[in-house]
Amino acid sequence: MAHGFMGKILWVDLTKKKIKEEELDEKMWRDYLGGYGLGARILFDRQKPGVDPLGKDNILGLVTGVLTGTPALGGSRYIMVGKSPLTGGWGDANSGGNVGPALKFAGYDAVFFTGKSDKPVYLFINNGKAEIKDAAKIWGKDTFETEDILRAELGKDVEIACIGPSGEKLALTAAVMNNKGRAAARSGLAAVMGSKKLKAIALKGNMKIPMPDEQKASEMRKNLIANMRPSAKFVSDFGTPGIFNPCVESDDAPCKNWAGVTTIDFPQYKDIGGQPTIAKQEKKYGCWHCPIACGGHMKASTGEYKYEAGAHKPEYETLAMFGSNLLNDNLESIIKLNDICNRYGLDTISAGACIAFTIECYENGILTKKDTDGLEMKWGNTKAIVAMTEKLAKREGFGNILADGVKIAAKKIGKGSEKYAMHVGGEEIAAHDTRGGPGFAIGYGAEPTPGRHTQGGEGPHPPGVMIEPPGFDRGAYKGRGQYHKRGACVCEVYNAAGICMIVFGDGYGNLGQFVEAMQTITGWDITMDELLKTGERIYNIRLAFNAREGLKIPFELPERMMGIPPKKVGPRAGITMNKEDTFNEYLEAMGVDLKAGKPGKKRLEELGMADVAKVLWK
């Protein structure tokens, strides 16, 4: 008997308003673990290349992992999947909260949407019964209002993933939102949801996830919680804002659209770091059954930037993209900006990058007040930053230019603005520097979804993941291919399985405990070697999707992020990256054909993907 998953996926044809169930064999789950592994495999098999990302033929999926909703620590995640309108290739967006487990409890491991509705609709799944319902009364509402209206109609125990006005207006920077502050934010998949006139997915159920031994799984969880790593307390106390000051002090955080040096250009950084943020927190918040609970709800604002009590605490990325990146030291304005993005359904990383791009263009005379609707877009001008972000969220005025991201905005503006557009492959860069950050450099340029801080091999890991080879230089770009590969394959596994990155790093005392958790939930005789191979398979199916769309790996990083020219002062002064040294060893380790920029035929066959090899290597 299959364990850890419900064994069913749902297909919803929005054009014909038809719904059907499908069962998957256990091998598919074991080979790809769910999440974006399963999503990429299904889309590669069933979607033709070259489809319009915002057209009816793009398949959109909400997919859980094999550990989502189970006693395994951190099993709160779901992933939106589809062809990205930002990059033109593989797209995925990962979110926590309660939606992932709720989909399983409602009876399904995944739901895929095809076609396009002629009017706004939402999907309601209630204990194995699904129906497409009219969404006229919630179309145009923000994400908070949408959740409130649907809960009043369907019950307080309903969990909801939805888009706000930004997604409805097909902003490529839009995010799918749940729990009034958790976001599946990247790849522009909220715009795909909006293009299909799909406002929300509402989930209700109390079905049990099959497990070989529930008591053993419960005992495993208790033991893991009792022995969490000491770092878990810091994360629980501060959440991701706790890393803001260290990131600034190492010049890892963005400053002036990546052109500045944070400690020099933004000396007031301590005004918006961990302690000041926690001082404004009303209570902690945790995703489904999380033992760490790194999130938070804020007290009501007391200054000029109004937000209600209960607004979500900004994450590190939000503090950095709207704070140090813009020289904005007004913490309440950043909480307000986060609240705007949450309500309208907007990616805070992309939104912050768009504002920084606008300011640098303005400061260099490419844009004027006439272009920016009378707003004086200067570094640290908080009022203008908030006002422009609202315009972006609403697609109004100059905000309409920014709503599809910096790459498209630069094409529309011209005048040399392209050099200020900080993106990789169309996706705005996350808030960690590649100059002096080799792991982030590889993750940004050599992963199927570019520009991601949550993708790649050198993030937070429990002991036993990263094995440094003899003579390994942590600061060098060359010589880390196999080292990065091991961590990247583990990253692919926990992402696909539905595990939170933070809980993975702090909740499992060592890698063996994670393998044991996988064995306990699934009943599989799975080994670490098999999991590493599975991670490599997941990487390659995502990369194969890109290759079939005509995209080559690695992606190009902006010259500024390559250190061309290098910074003159600060902790990362004098660093210039070499593209070959940075990417080639890792890509070779992953079996990528460097000349073709796509998965190698031999490696695909070794991974049991001969059918994929036949498609890519005709």
matplotlib code that plots the C-alpha trace (Angstrom):
import matplotlib.pyplot as plt

x = [0.0, 1.2, 1.8, 2.4, 0.1, -3.6, -3.0, -5.2, -4.8, -7.5, -7.8, -10.0, -10.8, -11.8, -13.0, -15.4, -16.1, -15.3, -13.5, -11.9, -9.7, -6.6, -4.6, -0.8, 1.3, 3.6, 6.7, 5.9, 5.8, 9.0, 10.8, 9.7, 8.3, 5.6, 5.9, 7.7, 9.3, 5.9, 4.7, 7.6, 7.3, 3.6, 3.9, 6.9, 4.8, 1.4, 2.1, 3.4, 6.5, 6.0, 2.6, 1.7, 2.2, -0.9, -2.9, -5.3, -2.8, -0.5, -1.2, -1.3, -0.8, -1.0, 1.0, 1.9, 4.8, 4.9, 5.6, 3.1, 0.6, 2.4, 4.1, 7.5, 8.8, 8.1, 5.6, 3.5, 4.5, 2.8, 4.2, 2.5, 3.8, 3.5, 5.3, 6.6, 5.5, 8.6, 11.2, 9.5, 10.6, 9.9, 8.1, 7.4, 6.5, 6.7, 4.5, 3.8, 0.8, -2.1, -3.1, -0.7, -1.9, -5.5, -5.4, -4.4, -7.0, -9.5, -8.5, -5.9, -2.2, -2.4, -4.8, -4.0, -6.0, -6.3, -8.1, -9.5, -12.8, -14.9, -15.8, -14.3, -14.5, -13.0, -12.6, -14.0, -12.9, -14.7, -13.6, -13.1, -15.9, -14.9, -17.0, -16.3, -18.1, -18.9, -16.4, -18.1, -18.6, -14.9, -13.3, -11.7, -11.4, -8.0, -6.7, -7.8, -11.3, -11.4, -10.5, -13.1, -15.9, -15.2, -14.9, -18.2, -19.7, -18.0, -17.0, -14.2, -12.2, -11.7, -8.2, -7.8, -5.1, -6.1, -4.9, -5.6, -6.1, -2.4, -2.9, -6.3, -4.6, -2.0, 1.0, 3.9, 5.2, 2.0, 1.9, -0.6, -1.5, -2.8, -3.3, -3.2, 0.5, 2.0, 3.0, 3.8, 5.4, 7.9, 7.7, 4.7, 2.3, -0.4, -0.7, -1.3, -4.0, -5.5, -5.3, -7.5, -10.0, -9.3, -9.7, -9.2, -8.9, -10.8, -10.1, -11.9, -11.6, -10.5, -9.3, -6.3, -3.0, -2.1, 1.0, 2.5, 2.5, 0.9, 2.2, 5.7, 5.4, 4.1, 7.0, 9.4, 8.0, 8.2, 11.9, 12.8, 11.2, 12.9, 16.3, 16.0, 19.3, 20.0, 19.7, 16.0, 15.4, 17.0, 14.8, 11.8, 12.5, 13.3, 12.3, 14.1, 14.4, 17.1, 19.6, 19.1, 22.0, 24.5, 23.6, 24.1, 27.4, 28.8, 27.5, 25.3, 22.1, 21.2, 21.9, 21.0, 19.9, 23.1, 25.3, 26.1, 27.8, 25.3, 27.3, 28.6, 25.5, 23.0, 24.5, 21.1, 20.4, 20.0, 16.8, 15.0, 16.7, 15.6, 15.1, 13.1, 10.9, 10.2, 9.4, 6.5, 5.3, 2.0, 2.2, 4.0, 2.7, 3.5, 2.6, 0.7, 2.0, 5.3, 7.5, 9.5, 6.9, 9.2, 6.4, 4.6, 1.6, 2.3, 0.7, -1.3, 0.8, 1.2, 2.7, 1.7, 1.8, -1.4, -1.9, -4.2, -3.1, -2.4, -0.5, 2.2, 5.8, 8.0, 10.6, 14.3, 13.9, 11.2, 13.2, 16.2, 14.4, 12.3, 14.8, 18.6, 18.0, 16.1, 17.9, 14.6, 15.0, 11.3, 10.3, 6.6, 6.7, 8.2, 5.5, 3.0, 4.7, 4.6, 0.9, 0.2, 1.9, 0.0, -3.4, -2.9, -1.0, 2.4, 5.9, 7.9, 11.2, 10.1, 8.3, 11.3, 13.5, 11.1, 11.2, 15.0, 15.2, 12.9, 14.9, 18.2, 16.7, 15.3, 18.6, 20.4, 18.1, 16.4, 13.1, 11.6, 8.7, 6.6, 7.3, 6.7, 3.4, 4.9, 6.7, 10.2, 11.8, 15.0, 16.8, 15.2, 12.1, 9.7, 6.5, 7.3, 8.3, 5.0, 3.0, 4.8, 4.4, 0.6, 0.6, 2.5, 0.0, -2.9, -1.3, -1.9, 0.2, 3.9, 3.1, 1.7, 5.1, 6.7, 4.0, 5.6, 9.0, 12.3, 13.2, 10.0, 10.0, 13.5, 12.5, 9.6, 11.7, 14.9, 17.5, 20.1, 17.8, 18.6, 21.9, 19.8, 17.4, 18.7, 17.2, 18.4, 16.4, 13.6, 13.2, 14.2, 17.2, 16.7, 18.3, 21.7, 24.8, 26.6, 29.8, 31.4, 28.5, 29.5, 26.6, 24.1, 25.8, 25.4, 21.8, 20.9, 22.4, 22.5, 19.1, 16.0, 14.3, 16.8, 17.5, 16.3, 17.7, 15.8, 17.3, 20.7, 23.0, 24.5, 21.5, 20.7, 21.3, 21.6, 24.9, 25.8, 24.6, 27.6, 30.9, 33.9, 36.5, 40.2, 41.5, 38.1, 38.0, 34.6, 35.2, 36.3, 34.0, 36.1, 36.4, 32.9, 31.0, 30.6, 30.2, 27.3, 25.8, 25.3, 23.5, 21.5, 20.2, 19.1, 17.4, 15.5, 14.4, 13.0, 11.4, 9.6, 8.7, 6.9, 9.3, 10.1, 13.8, 14.0, 12.6, 14.8, 17.9, 17.0, 14.5, 16.6, 19.7, 21.4, 20.7, 20.1, 17.1, 15.5, 16.1, 14.5, 11.5, 11.0, 11.2, 8.7, 6.1, 6.3, 7.3, 9.9, 13.3, 14.8, 18.5, 20.5, 22.0, 18.5, 17.4, 20.4, 19.7, 16.1, 17.2, 19.3, 16.4, 14.1, 16.7, 17.0, 13.3, 12.9, 15.9, 14.5, 11.4, 13.5, 15.6, 12.5, 11.4, 14.7, 16.4, 20.0, 21.8, 23.5, 21.5, 23.3, 23.8, 23.9, 27.4, 27.0, 26.3, 29.4, 31.5, 32.1, 33.4, 34.2, 33.2, 36.0, 35.2, 33.6, 33.8, 33.3, 35.7, 37.7, 35.6, 34.9, 33.4, 34.4, 31.4, 33.1, 34.7, 31.4, 29.1, 30.9, 32.0, 28.5, 26.8, 29.2, 28.6, 24.8, 25.4, 24.6, 26.0, 27.9, 27.9, 24.2, 23.3, 20.8, 20.7, 23.1, 21.7, 23.9, 22.9, 19.3, 19.4, 21.3, 18.5, 15.9, 14.8, 15.5, 12.2, 13.2, 16.5, 14.8, 12.8, 15.9, 18.4, 16.6]
y = [0.0, 3.5, 5.8, 9.5, 10.5, 10.3, 8.6, 10.9, 14.1, 16.3, 17.7, 20.8, 21.9, 25.5, 25.9, 23.0, 23.2, 19.6, 17.8, 14.4, 12.3, 10.4, 7.9, 7.8, 4.7, 4.6, 4.7, 8.2, 9.4, 7.6, 8.9, 12.6, 12.9, 15.3, 19.1, 20.5, 17.2, 15.6, 18.9, 19.2, 15.5, 15.9, 19.1, 17.8, 14.8, 16.5, 20.1, 21.0, 23.3, 26.9, 27.5, 31.0, 31.2, 33.3, 31.3, 28.4, 25.7, 26.5, 23.9, 25.4, 23.1, 23.3, 20.3, 18.9, 16.7, 13.2, 14.6, 17.5, 17.2, 14.4, 14.2, 14.9, 18.2, 21.1, 19.4, 22.5, 23.4, 23.4, 24.5, 26.2, 25.0, 26.1, 27.7, 31.0, 34.2, 35.9, 33.6, 31.7, 28.5, 26.3, 28.1, 27.2, 29.0, 27.6, 28.6, 27.5, 28.2, 25.7, 25.2, 22.3, 20.0, 21.1, 19.8, 16.4, 16.4, 17.3, 14.1, 15.0, 15.3, 17.8, 19.7, 20.8, 23.4, 23.4, 25.8, 29.2, 30.2, 32.8, 34.3, 34.5, 31.2, 29.4, 25.7, 24.3, 20.8, 19.4, 15.9, 14.4, 16.4, 19.2, 21.9, 25.0, 27.9, 31.5, 34.1, 37.2, 38.6, 38.1, 39.2, 42.6, 42.0, 41.9, 38.6, 39.4, 40.2, 37.1, 34.8, 36.5, 36.2, 32.6, 31.6, 33.2, 31.3, 27.9, 27.7, 28.9, 25.7, 26.4, 27.1, 29.3, 30.1, 33.1, 36.0, 39.7, 42.5, 42.3, 38.7, 39.6, 42.3, 39.8, 41.5, 39.2, 40.3, 39.0, 36.3, 33.6, 34.2, 32.2, 32.8, 36.6, 36.8, 33.5, 33.7, 31.5, 34.5, 33.7, 32.9, 35.1, 32.1, 34.4, 36.0, 32.6, 32.0, 35.4, 34.6, 31.6, 33.7, 31.5, 33.6, 31.0, 27.4, 26.6, 23.4, 21.6, 18.1, 15.7, 12.7, 10.8, 10.5, 6.8, 5.8, 2.4, 3.1, 6.3, 5.7, 5.3, 8.5, 10.4, 9.2, 10.2, 13.7, 14.0, 12.9, 15.3, 18.2, 17.3, 17.3, 20.3, 22.1, 25.1, 27.5, 26.7, 29.0, 32.0, 31.4, 31.0, 34.2, 36.4, 34.7, 35.6, 39.3, 38.1, 37.6, 41.2, 42.8, 40.0, 40.2, 43.9, 43.8, 41.2, 43.3, 40.4, 42.5, 44.7, 48.4, 51.0, 48.4, 46.4, 49.4, 50.5, 49.1, 48.6, 49.5, 52.7, 53.8, 52.6, 53.0, 53.2, 49.6, 48.6, 50.6, 48.0, 44.7, 41.9, 43.6, 46.6, 44.3, 42.1, 45.1, 45.8, 42.2, 41.4, 37.6, 34.8, 32.9, 29.4, 27.5, 24.2, 22.3, 24.1, 23.6, 26.7, 29.3, 31.9, 34.2, 36.9, 39.3, 42.9, 45.5, 48.2, 51.1, 54.2, 56.5, 57.9, 54.5, 52.8, 49.1, 47.0, 44.9, 41.4, 42.5, 39.9, 40.4, 41.2, 38.5, 39.2, 39.4, 42.1, 44.1, 44.0, 44.7, 47.6, 48.7, 48.6, 48.3, 51.6, 53.3, 53.3, 53.2, 53.7, 50.3, 51.1, 52.0, 48.6, 46.8, 48.9, 47.9, 44.3, 44.6, 46.3, 43.4, 40.8, 42.3, 42.9, 39.7, 40.9, 39.4, 41.6, 40.7, 41.7, 44.7, 46.0, 45.4, 47.3, 50.3, 50.2, 50.1, 53.1, 55.1, 54.4, 55.4, 58.6, 59.5, 59.1, 61.3, 58.5, 59.1, 62.4, 63.5, 63.6, 59.9, 58.9, 60.6, 63.5, 61.3, 62.2, 58.8, 59.2, 56.9, 57.0, 59.0, 56.8, 58.5, 58.1, 54.5, 53.6, 55.6, 54.0, 50.5, 51.1, 52.2, 49.0, 46.8, 48.5, 48.7, 52.5, 55.2, 54.4, 51.4, 49.8, 49.9, 48.2, 45.5, 43.0, 43.3, 45.1, 43.3, 44.3, 47.7, 48.4, 47.4, 49.8, 52.7, 52.2, 55.0, 52.7, 51.7, 48.0, 48.2, 49.0, 46.1, 43.5, 40.2, 36.8, 35.3, 37.8, 37.0, 39.7, 38.8, 37.8, 39.7, 37.9, 39.0, 36.8, 38.8, 36.9, 34.5, 31.6, 29.4, 32.1, 32.7, 29.1, 29.0, 32.2, 31.2, 27.4, 26.3, 25.9, 28.8, 31.7, 34.4, 32.2, 32.4, 29.2, 27.1, 25.5, 23.7, 25.9, 27.1, 26.0, 22.3, 20.0, 18.2, 15.5, 17.3, 19.3, 17.4, 19.6, 18.1, 18.4, 21.9, 23.3, 27.2, 28.5, 31.8, 30.4, 30.1, 27.3, 23.9, 23.6, 21.7, 18.3, 20.1, 22.3, 19.3, 17.3, 20.2, 21.0, 17.5, 17.5, 20.9, 19.4, 16.5, 18.5, 21.1, 18.5, 16.5, 19.5, 20.4, 23.9, 24.9, 26.6, 23.6, 21.2, 23.1, 23.5, 20.7, 17.7, 17.1, 15.4, 14.2, 10.6, 11.8, 13.1, 9.8, 8.1, 10.4, 9.7, 5.9, 6.2, 8.1, 6.2, 2.7, 2.8, 1.2, 4.4, 5.3, 8.5, 7.4, 7.0, 10.4, 12.1, 10.4, 11.5, 15.1, 14.9, 13.5, 16.3, 18.9, 17.4, 17.2, 20.8, 21.7, 19.5, 21.6, 24.7, 23.0, 22.1, 25.7, 26.8, 28.0, 27.3, 26.9, 28.8, 32.0, 35.3, 37.4, 41.2, 42.5, 44.3, 41.0, 39.5, 42.2, 44.0, 46.4, 45.2, 47.1, 49.4, 49.4, 47.2, 43.5, 42.4, 44.8, 43.6, 40.5, 39.7, 36.4, 34.3, 32.6, 29.3, 29.0, 29.7, 27.4, 24.7, 22.3, 22.2, 21.8, 19.0, 17.3, 17.5, 15.8, 18.9, 19.1, 22.4, 23.0, 22.4, 24.0, 21.2, 17.8, 15.3, 12.2, 9.8, 11.2, 11.2, 7.6, 6.8, 8.5, 6.3, 9.2, 7.6, 8.9, 12.5, 12.0, 10.9, 14.2, 16.4, 14.5, 13.6]
z = [0.0, -0.8, 2.2, 2.7, -0.1, -0.9, -4.2, -6.3, -8.3, -9.7, -13.2, -13.7, -17.2, -16.8, -20.4, -20.3, -16.6, -16.2, -13.3, -13.3, -10.9, -11.7, -9.8, -10.0, -9.5, -6.5, -8.7, -9.9, -6.3, -5.3, -8.4, -7.9, -4.3, -5.3, -5.3, -8.3, -9.1, -9.9, -11.4, -13.8, -14.8, -15.5, -17.5, -19.5, -20.4, -21.1, -22.2, -25.6, -25.8, -26.9, -25.3, -24.3, -20.5, -20.2, -22.7, -22.2, -22.9, -20.0, -17.2, -13.7, -10.8, -7.0, -5.8, -2.3, -1.4, 0.0, 3.5, 3.4, 6.2, 7.9, 11.3, 9.6, 10.9, 8.5, 6.3, 5.6, 2.1, -1.3, -4.7, -7.6, -10.9, -14.6, -17.4, -16.2, -18.0, -16.4, -17.7, -20.5, -18.9, -15.9, -13.1, -9.5, -6.3, -2.8, 0.1, 3.7, 5.9, 6.0, 2.4, 1.5, 4.3, 3.7, 0.1, 1.3, 4.0, 1.3, -0.5, -3.1, -3.5, -6.4, -8.6, -12.1, -14.1, -17.9, -20.2, -19.4, -17.8, -19.5, -16.2, -12.7, -10.8, -7.8, -7.0, -3.8, -2.7, 0.3, 1.5, -2.0, -3.7, -6.0, -7.8, -9.8, -8.3, -9.4, -8.1, -9.3, -5.8, -4.9, -8.2, -7.6, -3.8, -2.1, -0.7, 2.9, 1.8, -0.4, 2.5, 4.8, 2.3, 1.4, 5.1, 5.9, 3.0, 3.3, 7.0, 9.3, 8.8, 5.0, 3.8, 0.8, -1.8, -3.9, -6.0, -5.4, -7.8, -9.0, -10.2, -11.7, -13.8, -14.9, -13.2, -13.7, -10.3, -8.6, -6.0, -5.0, -1.3, 1.6, 5.3, 4.8, 4.5, 3.1, -0.5, -3.4, -4.9, -7.6, -11.4, -12.1, -11.6, -10.0, -13.4, -14.9, -12.3, -13.2, -17.0, -16.3, -14.4, -11.4, -8.3, -5.5, -4.5, -1.3, 0.7, 3.4, 4.8, 7.5, 5.6, 7.0, 5.2, 5.0, 7.1, 7.9, 11.7, 13.0, 16.6, 15.3, 13.2, 16.3, 18.4, 15.7, 15.7, 19.5, 19.5, 16.7, 18.5, 21.8, 20.0, 17.6, 17.0, 19.3, 16.3, 16.2, 19.3, 17.5, 14.5, 16.7, 18.6, 15.6, 12.4, 9.3, 10.3, 12.7, 9.9, 8.6, 10.6, 9.8, 6.1, 6.1, 8.0, 5.6, 2.6, 1.5, 1.6, -1.4, -1.2, -3.8, -6.4, -5.7, -6.5, -2.9, 0.2, 2.9, 6.0, 4.3, 2.4, 5.0, 8.5, 10.1, 9.2, 12.9, 13.0, 10.9, 11.9, 14.2, 17.5, 16.2, 14.1, 17.1, 19.3, 16.9, 16.9, 18.7, 18.6, 17.0, 14.0, 12.7, 9.6, 10.0, 13.1, 13.0, 16.1, 15.4, 14.3, 12.8, 11.6, 13.4, 13.4, 14.1, 16.4, 14.7, 13.3, 15.4, 12.7, 9.3, 7.5, 8.6, 8.9, 11.1, 14.0, 12.7, 9.6, 8.9, 10.0, 7.0, 6.2, 5.7, 2.0, 2.4, 4.9, 2.6, -0.7, 0.7, 3.4, 2.7, -1.1, -1.1, 1.8, 3.6, 7.4, 8.3, 9.7, 9.8, 6.1, 5.4, 7.4, 5.4, 2.1, 3.1, 3.9, 0.5, -1.2, 0.9, 0.3, -3.5, -4.0, -5.0, -4.7, -2.3, -3.8, -7.3, -6.1, -4.1, -7.1, -9.3, -7.0, -6.8, -10.6, -10.8, -8.3, -10.0, -13.4, -11.8, -10.1, -13.4, -15.4, -17.4, -15.7, -14.5, -12.3, -15.5, -16.0, -12.4, -11.9, -10.1, -7.5, -6.6, -6.8, -4.8, -2.4, 1.0, -0.1, 1.9, 0.9, -2.8, -2.3, -0.7, -3.2, -6.2, -4.7, -4.4, -8.1, -9.0, -7.1, -8.8, -12.3, -12.3, -13.9, -14.0, -11.8, -14.9, -16.5, -13.5, -12.9, -15.3, -13.7, -14.4, -17.6, -19.4, -17.8, -19.1, -22.6, -22.5, -21.0, -23.0, -22.8, -21.3, -18.4, -19.1, -17.1, -14.0, -14.4, -11.8, -13.0, -14.1, -17.0, -16.3, -12.6, -10.1, -8.0, -4.3, -1.4, -1.3, -3.1, -5.7, -5.2, -2.4, -2.3, -4.7, -3.5, -4.4, -7.7, -8.7, -7.4, -9.3, -12.7, -12.8, -11.5, -13.6, -11.8, -11.9, -9.3, -6.3, -2.8, -1.8, -4.7, -4.8, -2.5, 0.2, 2.3, 5.8, 6.2, 9.2, 9.8, 7.3, 4.2, 3.1, 2.8, 2.0, -0.2, 0.8, 0.4, -0.1, -0.1, 1.1, -0.7, -4.1, -7.1, -8.6, -7.0, -5.5, -8.1, -6.3, -2.9, -4.3, -6.1, -2.9, -1.2, -4.3, -4.6, -0.9, -1.5, -4.5, -2.2, 0.7, -1.6, -3.6, -0.5, 1.0, 3.8, 4.9, 4.4, 7.8, 9.7, 7.6, 8.7, 12.4, 13.1, 12.0, 14.1, 11.2, 7.7, 8.8, 10.9, 7.7, 5.9, 8.9, 8.7, 5.0, 5.8, 8.7, 6.7, 3.4, 4.5, 1.7, 2.3, 1.0, 1.4, 1.3, -2.0, -3.5, -2.2, -3.7, -7.0, -6.7, -6.2, -9.3, -11.2, -10.0, -11.1, -14.5, -15.3, -14.4, -16.5, -19.4, -19.4, -19.9, -22.6, -24.6, -24.4, -25.9, -22.8, -22.1, -18.8, -17.2, -17.2, -17.7, -14.5, -14.8, -15.0, -11.7, -10.0, -11.6, -10.1, -13.4, -12.3, -8.8, -5.7, -4.5, -0.8, 1.8, 2.7, -0.9, -2.6, -5.5, -6.3, -10.0, -11.0, -14.0, -15.6, -16.4, -13.0, -11.3, -13.2, -15.2, -12.5, -10.9, -14.3, -15.2, -11.8, -12.6, -16.0, -18.1, -21.6, -21.4, -25.1, -25.5, -22.2, -21.4, -19.6, -21.0, -22.7, -20.7, -17.3, -18.2, -19.1, -15.8, -13.9, -15.5, -17.8, -21.2, -22.6, -21.7, -23.4, -26.6, -26.6, -26.0, -28.0, -31.3]

ax = plt.figure().add_subplot(projection="3d")
ax.plot(x, y, z, "-o")
ax.set_aspect("equal")
plt.show()
